[in-house]
């Protein structure tokens, strides 16, 4: 049975198990994910980044983990991407893919799927190389710190994204509010914040270990973002019919974008 690990400790996080468990693709090229959460997420990312509505050059992804799926669409419009991650093993997994190591996770099926969504299916190899070139930094971050990037901060950034990270890092609601503010400080005024959060989840798993999670509902997350100086909130909520095969006990996922108010 999996044991529950302190939120602050990811020494035992199994990156390969996580990737193999949650990023499978069926023979027809469609992501094989419980409740179709991955097509839902990749579709939202396509709408946000492939529509040409975001300006700027620099994107920061907070809590990248070992995965680059959420950066495929951004790589079509951002030339500088910084991956910021707490876990050393996760950072190394991203670097393996950039270096083309033999034991790196194979992201080709997911990249093909995203490019097909965008209508550029025959250009998936170009997008793959564009993403490799765009990821200019893979750095340590701790969202609980006032400056999550420490001395590695190359901001402010035009876009800050974070997928399934902030709720997992917080130990209570007050800390979640602080974490949102810490992350917001890395963004330029009038810049865009993109968050994906689990709803009402108490834990999640990498396939071997179980990690605690702060349970938050959609209204609370929206208000925390507003309180950190954001406006023009837009969100899409995926409610689950079943939790079978999911990495957590969430009732759903929330995809949110917001614009940082001008100072």
N, C-alpha and C positions, 0 to 999 in steps of 0.2 A: 504494500500500500504506500502511496506517495505520502511523504511527510510535508508539513507546512513550513516554509522558510520565511524568516524575517524579511519584510519588504526591502530593507536596506541592504540585504546580502544576496548577491547574485553569483557568488563564487561557484555554485553548483548548477547554474543554468546550462542546460544542454542545448546548444544552438542547433546542432544537426538534427536532434530528435524533434525540436520545434519546427524546423523547416520541412522535414519529411512528413510530419503529421498534418501541417496546415496549408501546404502549398502544392498539393497534388493536382495533376491535370488528367482528365479522362482522355481516352483515345480520340474522341472527336474534337479535342482542343479546348474544351470548356473546363474551367476550374472545378475541381471536385471538392466542394466545401459544404459543410452543414449549413442548412438554411440559406444557401447561396449567398453567404455574407461576402465572399471574395468578389464575385461579379458585381454585387451592390457597391462595394467599396471602390473597385477599379472604375466602375461607371461614373461614380461621383467625382473621382479624381479626373477622369477624362473631361467631364463637363466643366470643372473648375479651371483646368490648366490648358486644355486643347482648344478652348473657345476663343483664345486671344484676348481675354479681358484683363489679364494681370500684366502689369508693367514692372520693369526692373530686371536686374541681372543676378542678384544674390539670394539664394534660398538656404535656409537653415532647417534641417530636419532633426527634431529633438526626440531622442529615444528611438533611434533607427532600428535597434536590435540587430539581428543577423540578416535582415531582409531588405531588399531594394525595390519591392513591388510597387510601393507608393511613390517612387521617384521616377518611374518610367514615363508617365505623362509630363511631369515637370521638366524632364530633360529635353522635351521638345521646344521649350521656350526659355529655360534658364541655363546660362552658360557656366555658372558657379554654384555648386551645391556643397554644403558642409554637412556631413553626417556626424551627429553628436550622440554619444552612447556611454552609459555607465559601465557596462560589462566589457571587460577586456576580451573575453572569448567572442562576444558578438562583434566587436570592432574588428577582430582578426578575421572573422568570417566574411565581412564586407570586403576587407582588403584582399582576401584570397580571390574573390570574384574579380576585383579590379585587376589583379595581377595575372589572371587566367590560370591559377593553380589547378592542377589536375583534380584535386579533391574538393574544389569549390562547388557549391550548389549550382545546379543547372537551372538558370532562370529563363532560358530560351523559350520554353512553352508559354510562360506568363507574358514575356515581352511580345511574342507573336499574338497572343490574345488581346493585349492592350492596343497594339497597332491596328489590329482588325477592328476593334471598337472605334478607333479614331478614323477609320477609312484609309489607313496607310499600311495595310497588311503586307504589301510587297517591300516595305522599307524597314522591316523589323531589325535587320542586321545593322543598318545605319543608325537606328535609334539605340541599339545596344552599345555601339561604339560612342555615340554622343553622350550616353549616360556615363560610361567609363571616363570619358574626358571631362565631363562636367563635375564629377565628384573630386573636388580638389583637396578636401581635408576630411579625415576621419579622426575625430577627437573625443577625448573624455568629457563628460558633462555630469553634473549633479544638480537636478532641478530643485533640490531643497536649498541650495545655496543662493544667496541674493544675486550673484553673478554666476549662472550655471556653467559657463564656459571657462571661468577663471582667466588665466593669462592667455588662453588660446582664442579669446574673443576677437573675431574679425568683423564684427558688426558695426553699425546696425544693419539689419537685413530687410529686404523688400518683402519677403514672405517667410513666415515661420510656420512649419507644419509639425504635428505630433500625432502619431497614430497609436492608440492603446497604451499610452505611457503615463499620463499625468494622474489618472485615477489609481494606477498601480503603484505609483511612487508615494502617494499621500497616505498617511496613517489615520487622518481624521479630516473632517470638513474644513476646519480652520487651516490645516496644512495644505489642503487642496487649493484654497483661496490664495494662499501665499505662493504656491507653486505657479499658479496661473499668472500672478503678478510678476514673478521672477522671469518667466518665459516671455511675457509681454514686453519686458524691458529690453529685450534683444531685437525688437522690431522697430523699424522706422515709423515715425508718424505718418498716417495714411497708408501704412503697409497692411498686408493681409495675414490674418491668423487662420490656420486650418487645423481643426482638432477632430479626432475620432475617439469617442469614449464608450466604454461599456456602461450599460444602464443597470443599476441595482445589482451589481455583481459583488460577491464577497470573497471570491478567489478565482485564480486561473492557473493553468498548468502548462509546462513545456513538454509534457508527455511523460515526465518522470517525477518531477518535484511539483509541489503545489505552493502557490504564493498568495498571501493575503491581498485583499483589494478593498478600497473604500467604496461603500455602496452609495451611489448618487443617482438622482432622477434627472430627467431632462430639464425641468424648470430650474433646478438648483444650478446646473452647469451653465445654463444661459445667463443666470443672474451673476454668477461668479465672473463670467467673461465681461459682462457689462460693467461690473464693479472695478474691473481692471483697466477700464478706459477704452472700451470698444463700442462700436455702433454698427448699424447695417447688418445685424445678425441674420443669417439664413441657415437652416438646418434641414436634414432629412433623417428620419428615424426608421430603422428597420426593426420591427417587432417579431420576435421568434414564435413560431408555432410549436416548436419542440426544442429541447436543449441537447438532444442526442447528438454526439459527435462534436460538440462545441468545446472550446478550451476553457470555458468559464461557466458560471451559473447565472449569467446575465439574462435579463428579460428582453434585451435588444441592444442595438448599437446606434450611436448618434454621430452623424457627420455634420460638422458645423464650420461655417466660415464667418469672419467678422473683420471689420476695418478699424484700425487703431485711430482714435480721435487725434486731430491735429493739436499740438501743444500750443 
